Amino acid sequence: MGRRNAGVRDARSDAKRLGALITGGSIALYGLSRRSRGGIALAAAGGWLAYSGAKENIPSEMIAHSSMIINASQQEVYRFWRDFENLPRFMNHLENVKVTGERRSRWIALGPLGTRIAWDAEIISERATEEIKWRSLPGSDLEVDGVVRFRPATGNRGTLIEVISVVIPPAGELGRAVAKVFGKDPSFMMRQDLRRLKALIEAGEIPTVEGQTHGPRSAKVAALRVLDPDHPVRVGGANIKDVLTAKRRIA
Amino acid sequence: MKAVCWMGVEKMSVENVPDPQILNPRDAIVRITSTAICGSDLHLYNGFVPTMEQGDILGHEFMGEVVEVGPSVNGDKLKVGDRVVVPFTIACGRCFFCEQQLWSCCDNSNPNYWIAEQMMGYSPSGLFGYTHMLGGYSGGQAQFARVPFADIGPLKIPDGVPDDKVVFLSDIFPTGYMAAENCNIRPGDTIAIWGCGPVGQFAIRSCFMLGAERVIAIDHVPERLQMAQEGGAEAINFDEADDVVALLKELTGNIGPDACIDAVGMEADGHGLPYLYDRAKQMMRISMDRPLVLRQAIMACRKGGTISVPGVYGGFLDKIPFGQYMNKGITMKTGQTHMMRYMKPLLDRVQRGEIDPSFVISHRVPIDKAPEMYKTFRDKQDHCTKVVLDPWANVAQA
């Protein structure tokens, strides 16, 4: 019941926030496209507005739920996932996962501007080739409950993989960073992750155009690239130079 | 290297850009020997397809020599030194769709799947030199190109067959052929084809290959209609016909063509109020498409007939006579071309001398002239039907 009320409040402030985000973002893009001193000032002002729009509100929990048919055996898909160190290969927001014990692993996600969010997870139950459940341990930057299920797809089309992950962010700045990482639509991000997993298992690689050759880009295109929700700019430390050179770095 | 870049609506420019590099293990780099401008590039030139970005390298009809292969490319299929034609669709070869030979529906070749998903619900395969919604891959109107999943798409070409005869295996010949195959032609059938551009021309010849008795071609560019007649078709100039649908009915004893091919797509030209209505909506960006041809095809097609649509459409179509479509029991088949189904069999036909695809070429120019050729081709000036670019020609010679 309490959650439902919170939902109404969320929706109202969401609209306000989205307004600030869109207006601010548009002003920033317009400013960038001017390529003048005034334009830069405008871009900065727009950027601040967008930031303040994005800043408000931390959701109480973020639920990601998606599924995908992968043209490979249940055994193969299960094994690939069971080695958690494989996850950052297709989950764009993860920088690193290290297996630290039989059932334990340490996860590090990339936050805005190179911040890092870390948590330890433990497998709480598993059935080989069918299901893995994990949960974060005390002392983590966030709380997470995850489950992945594997079952045969109909028509001999491989494996149906289904993932549900519930993230509860902490309060304060860190919570804001966590909210940023998992995005406005966690299920959308999960779906893209599963697509990359599918490509990796089926085709042996994830399709990409990052780093390809191209003609001269405009400032607007560069800005759009940086804001692309599916391609978080990976900044080592807080190296702002990387963000600024994204124009050349990203296709 | 030199590359033809889209710098904005009706703004093409040849730029010096870095050479492409291998980015993924199944990539190859091809040194391009021949490359063409396609009618579908004109939709981009005219700015009617969203998600283009300044600096995009266009071109999806190219061939050349493999100069580098990634570590995971199957060496039995492709190696350095091979002469290849590269299909315009990119396919992984391993997903459900590739296994069904639905190559242009490949699930794993569009890195921007999510954009297409947001706009269309699902994504088709990635394409070379097209929109970012379809991958944003740098294209082949350049001196070199990066080719992903290189052991699946590129078709090896034996020495001795000149580029001009095989370069169109990259798109328009298979596209015209699939358009004809999608008509479910039975011996004796009559097929009407709207659009006598290069795809229409190949569709005309493919219809006859597949057993059609009559092909009726509709366009208003005199040299294209003449080329259609040379291919064995009867020609209708829609500038001179009052009512194309009525004329088609008359020409077929009031039965209608057994199948209709829309080789025009989103930028149809025409006359009268419906045309002006489409045009105005497109100018106001209310609609991406002018579906004049599709409406005529539905109205003209015989009961229980087939409509095949190789023409490119962008989004939601307006004023489609769906009641007629339903009540007449028409079947429609569409899609980007499933290239790898057709390339080898069509190469065999070329080698057997059944067809010489070079008949569509009207212009051969150095790549530096590409920007002006886009305009010439778009405006159908100078009897332009098909432009082939030489990426290495010295401009001074031309």
Interface residues (C-beta under 8 A of the other chain):
Chain A: I69 N71 R157 G158 F188 R191 Q192 R195 K198 A199 E202 A203 G204 E205 I206 P207 T208 V209 E210 G211 Q212 T213 H214 G215 P216 R217 S218 K220 V221 L224 D230 A251
Chain B: M1 A3 C5 W6 M7 S13 E15 V17 P18 D19 P20 Q21 L23 N24 P25 R26 E53 Q54 G55 D56 I57 S72 I90 C92 G93 R94 C95 F96 E99 D107 N108 S109 N110 P111 N112 Y113 W114 G126 G135 G136 Y137 S138 R146 P148 F149
